[in-house]
Amino acid sequence: MTENITVPSQMQRRIIPARLSFFRFFKALNYLGYPDWQKQTILIFLVWDWKNKKKRPILRTKSNFYLQRATNDGCTIRCKENAMCRLLHLFSTALVLTPAPLVALEFNMPAGVTDTSQSVFNLHMTIFYICLVIGIIVFGIMFWSIFHHRKSKGAKAAQFHGSVLVEVIWTLIPLLILIAMAIPATTTLTDMYDATESDLDIQVTGHQWKWHYKYIGEDVDFFSILATSREEIENRKQKNPNYLLEVDNALVVPTNKKIRFLFTSNDVIHSWWVPDLAVKKDAIPGFINESWTLINEPGTYRGQCAELCGKHHAFMPIEVKAVPEVEYLAWLDAQKASKLAAAGAVDKDWSKDELMAAGASVYEKNCAVCHQADGSGLPPAFPPLNGSAIVQGDKTGHMQLVINGRQEKGMPAFGAQLSVADIAAVITYERNSWDNQTGDMVSPAEVQSLMDSQ
């Protein structure tokens, strides 16, 4: 129940704040990322603000965000007016004191790490400032005219029909502005499309939902697949800073070398986008698009597929690792050696436990996204593997399905994507996981024999 307080007559009709929830206010600041010193600064300002309004009495009430208007006869009248204004005043004060939380949100585009990305950023900022100046001038004149020629001052509208001089001026000025903007824009675009005289050519092929990289002339190619664990995706584990932006095999490139990318797709339209490199190109089935980059600084630069390409579009990250040339050449030799070792895996005598361990990793990267980690699938689009007649049936039929895929069902042909050892491992894993305890084991030699016979 609200307590009525009699106030002096000289305080009549003063609007006074009741109990605002400072706890909730500072909790909101904490949520927005304000550090302690900034919150303390805001608190000091608020205390100073209240103390400079000593003549305003504070009336207590149990209702949050209510104001009370006191009158000389001692009655108290509740009202909501100006409560929201007080709350907005507090938040505005916080934002004026420190814009750090807004800066942390990074509304602007990144400057990038290449000369092209710097040119794009500078062009963006130049046009932004031009638009800002135009906006200030136009709205400034408009508001000044509205204020100084308002009806209350007795202003009367002038009556005229057209002005050749004004029309020429407001046509020439925008034309000159557009020409001034077009010159740097044309220079930047011409540079972005000049992919000639490259030091390294890489073919980038989009698949649902992974990327394939082929180093032309180097006999090195591999798939790059999302490395974020299913536990993080399903909220069973805390997400890491690179959630959905990490891959198992990063695209490794040398610094200070011009790299040409050739983009295409194996199924639907994808888009290869790395903001720090200022590269964004569509990968279209049956077409080749090209772009290029020259990275000045070593580092890891991440991106994503920027074209809606199906159910797991969000699971197509890009990771580019720029390293010095010496380190790049060492990595290239290691990739070639690894490819030779994978070819020799056909003759290796694999145990069932080795195949099961390798198959679990292959399944999580390539199959779990559709057929789920527990083999339950997503019927009717992606049938379950747990209890499947194909998985529990003849090994040859199972191998043919994995190798050749099923285009009408959206299943890719993994014979062109996985090594024979990986295919043997994942088939062995599927036939001996969940309720599929067939006891079968498929060797890489069997897979290779079947592929050779087709």
N, C-alpha and C positions, 0 to 999 in steps of 0.2 A: 504494500500500500504506500502511495507517495505521501511524503511528509510535506505539509504546507509551511512555507517560511515567509514571514513578513519582511519586506525589504523597504529601505528608505524611499521616499517619494522621488528623490533625484535619480533613482535607478529605474524609474518607470519605463516600461516598454523596451528594455534592453534584451537582445537575443543572447542567450547564454548556452553553452554546450553542457549536456549532461554527461553521463559516464560513457565515454568512447572506449572501445576495447583495444587498449594499447598492446595487450598480449597478442591479440590476433593480428594487429598491424605489424608487429615485429616478427611474428611467425611468417607472415607473407614476405617480408623483406629477406628473411633467412631462406625461404623457398626460392626466391629470385636470385640468390647467390651473393647477397651483400656480405662482405667480411665484417668482422666485429668492429673495427675502427670506424667504418662508415656508419654502422648502426648507432654507435656511440655519438658520432657527430650529429646525426639526425636527432637523437634524444636531447642533446645539448641545445640544439636549435629550438626544439619544441618547448623545452622548459623556459628558454628565453622568451619564446613567443607568448607563453601563458603569463609569465611574470610581467610582461609589458602591457597586460590587460588586467591590472589589479582591481580596477573599478568594476569589473564584471564578476558578480557573485556566482559561485558554483552551487547548484542545487542538486542534491542526490536523488536518484531514482533507480529502480530496479530494471528499468527497460533500457536496453542497449540502443544506441544511435537515436535517442530522443532529445529534443531540446525543450526547455521550459521557458515560458515567458511570464515574468513576474510583474504583478501590478501592485499599486499602493494599498489596496484593500486586503492584501495577503493571500489572495487566491492564486492557485497555480494552474496554468493551462498548458496541456501537452500539445506539442505540434511537431511535425516531421520536417517542416521547411528548414532549409539550410543544413540539415544533417549530412546529406550527401555532399554538399559543398565543403563542409569541414573535412570529411573523409578524403575528398579529392585534393584538398589543400595539403593534407599530410603526405599523400603519395606524390604530389607535384613537388613538394619540398624535398622529398627523398631523391627524386629524379634530377632535380636541379643541383643538389649538392654533389651527386656523383652519377655520371652516366655509365659507369663501369658495367652494370648488368646488361644494358642495351648493347654496349660494344661487344660483350661476350657472346651475344647471339649471332654475330657476324652476318649482318644483313647484306653486306656488300659482296661482290664477287671476288675470288682470290686473285692476287697479283700473279701467282704462278712462278715457275722456276726456269722458264725459257724466254728467249728474246721475243718470240711471237706472243706468248701469254702476257708479257709486260706491255707490248704494243696494244694488245686487245684491251688490257686494263686501262692504259692511259687514254685510249680512244673512248672507252666507256665513261671515264671520269670527265673528259673534256665535254662530251655531249651532255652529261648530267649537269655540269656547271652552267653550260649554255641554257639548258632548259630551266635551271633554277633562277638564273638572272631574268630570263623572259617571264617566268611566273611572278617574280617579285615586282617587275616593272608593270606588267599587265594588271595584276591584282592591286598593286599600290595605286595606280591611276584610277582603277575602278572604285576602290573603297574611298579614296580621296574625293572623287566626284560625287559619290553617294552622300558623303558626309557634308561637303561644302555646298551642295546644291539640293539640299533636302527641302521639302515643302514647308517645314516649320520656319525656315529662314526666308520664306517668300520667293524662293527660286521658281522661275517659270521656264519650261522647256522651249528651246529655240526651234523654230520652224525653218527647215531648209531641205533641199532635195539634191543630194549628191555633192561631191567635191572632187574634182579631177586631181588636185594636188594630193589630198589625203589618200585617195585610192592608189595613186602612183607610189606614194611613200610606203603604204602598208603592203604593197606588192613587191617593191624592190628590196625592202629590208629582209623579209623572209627568204627571198631568193638568194641574197648575199649570204645569209646565215647558212642556208642549205649548201651553197658552194663551199663555204669555209669548212663545213662538216664533211663534205664528200671527198675533199682532197686527202686528208689523213685516212679516211675510211677506205678509199680505193687503194692507197699504198699498202695498208695492212692486209686487205683481202688478196691483193696480188701476191704478196709475200706468202700468205697462208696456202695458196693454191700452187705454189711453185715447188713441186716435189722432185725436181730433176737433180742430177748429180748427187745421189745418195750414197752413203758409205755402207749401209746395211738395209736389206729388204726383208720385211717380215709379213707373212700372210696371216691375217686374223680371220678366223671362220667362226661364226656364231652357231651354237647348237642349243637346243632346249635341254638343260639350262646350264651351259658351260661354254668356255672359250677354247678354241684350238689355235695354237701358235706354231707356225712353220718358218724356220729360218732358211730362206731361199739360198741355195748354194752351199749349205753347211750340213745337210743331212741330219738336222736336229728338229724334232717336232714333238709336241706334247699337249695334253689337255690341262686346262687350269680350272679347278673345281672349288666351290665353296668349302672352306675348312672349318667354319663355325659348327660346333657340336650340336647334335639334336637336343641335348639337355638344355642348352642356352635358348634354342629356338622355341622349345616347349616350356620355357620358364621353370625348369627344374634345376637350373644352375645360374649363378650370377653372370650377367653379360659382361664381356670384356670390352675395352675401349674401341676395338676394331670389329665390333659385332656386325656380321653380314658384310664385312669389307675385307676379309682375309681369305686367302686361297692356299691350296696345297702346293701349287707350282707357280711361282711368280714369273712374270715376263722380265727377264734380265737383259739389260741393254747397256752399252758403254756410254760414258759421258763424252761430251765434245765431239760427237759423231752424228752426222745427219742420217736419220733413220726414216725410211719410207714404209708406211703401212698400206697393205692392200686388203680391203675389207670385202667379205662376202658372207653368205649364210647357207647353212645346210637345210634349213626348214622354213622358218618364218623371218620376218624383219626384226633385226636387233639393232642396237646402236651402241657403239664403243665410245665411252665418254670418260675422260680423265681431266678434271677441271684444272689441276696444276700445270698440265701440259697444253691447255687450250686446244685439245683435240676432241672432236665429237663428230663421228661419221656413222651413217647408217650402214648396216651389213644386210644386203638384199639378196635373196636367192637368185642366181643366174646373172648377177651384175657384179662388177668390180668397182669399188670406190677407193680413192687413195687420199692419203694425207701424210704429213711428216712432222717430225719434231727433232730438236737438237737440245738436249738437256745439259745445262751448265753445271748443276750441282748434284753430287751423289746423294742418294736418299731413296726412300720408298714413297711412291705416290699412288693413291688409291682412287678408284672410280667405280662406276656401276653401268649396267645396261640401262640406257635412257629411252628405250622404246618398249611399250607394253607388249610382251611376247608370250604371254600365257600364264598359267597358274602360279608358277614359281619365278616370275619375272624378278622379284626382289632378291632372288638367290643367285644372281649372276654378277658377282663382284669382279673388279679388275685390280690387279696389283702389279705395278711397274717398279722394278728395282734397278736404279741407275747406279753403276759402279765404275771405277776407273778401268781403263782398257785392259790393263794387265790382269785384273781380277776377272774381267769379262772373258778373256781368252782362256783362263784357267777353268772357269765354269763351263765354257763351251767344250773343252777337252773332257771334262768330267761327264757331261751329258752324252758325248759320243761313246765313252767307255761304258756308261750305264746301259746304253742301247745295245751294245755288243753283249753285255752280260745278260740282258733280258732275252736276247736271241739264243743264248746258250742255255737258258732255263729249260728248254724243251728236253734236253738230254739228262737233266738232273733227276735224281731219284727222290721224289717228294714223298713225305709222310703225310698221313691224313691230318695230323695236328698242325703241320705247317700250312697245308692248304686251307684248313679251317681258320687259322689266324689271319692269313693273307686275305681270305675271302670275306671275313667280317669287315675289314677295312675297305675293300673294293665295294662291298654292298652298301656301306654307309655313305660313300661318296657318290655312287652312281645309281643305286636302286631305291634307297630308303625314301628319297624325295617323293616317289610315286607309290611304291608298294609298302611304305611305312617301315619303321624300324622293327616292328613285331610281325611283319609279313601280312598284316590284315588288309592292306591295299586301300583303295578308295573307289569301291564299286559305284557305278558300272564302268567308269572310265579306266580305272586301274585295278584289275582283279587281284584278289588276295593270292599270295604264294603259300601261305600256311594252309595245308590240306589240298593244294592244287593238284589236279589229276596229271598235269604236265610235269610238275616237279616230282611227283611221286611215281611217275610212269617211266617209260623207256628213256635211258640216258641220251640216246642219239637225238630224239625229238627235242629234249630239253636243250641240248647243245645247239641244234639248228635254230631254235627260237632265239637264243641269246646272240648267236653269231649273225643271223640274218635280220633279226628284229621282226616287227609287224607294223608296217607302215600305216595300215588302216586304223590301228589302235593307238598310233602315236608312239610306239616303242621303237627307239633307234636301233640300228644294226651295230652291235658292240664289237663285231669282228673287225671293224675299221677304227675302233676307238681304244680298245684294250689289247694288251699283249695276250698271247696264248696262255701264259702262266696265270694272268689275272682272270681270264675267262674260266680256266679250269678251277681256280680257287673259289670264285664266286658261285659256280654251279655246285661244287662240293659243299659249300657253306649252305646254300639254299636247300639242298637235299638232306641235310643233317641238322637243321635248326627247327626250333619251335616244335610242332607236332610231326614234322617230316623226318622221322628217324629211319631213313631207308638204309643207312649203312654204306651207301655207295661212295666211291671215290673216283673222281675224274682227273686224269693226269694231263699235263700240257701236251704230251705226245699224242694222246687221243684227239685233243682239240686240233692240233696241227694236222693230223692225218685227215680229219673230216674237212678242214678248210682246203687242203690240197686236192681233195676229191671233188670239190664243188666247182 
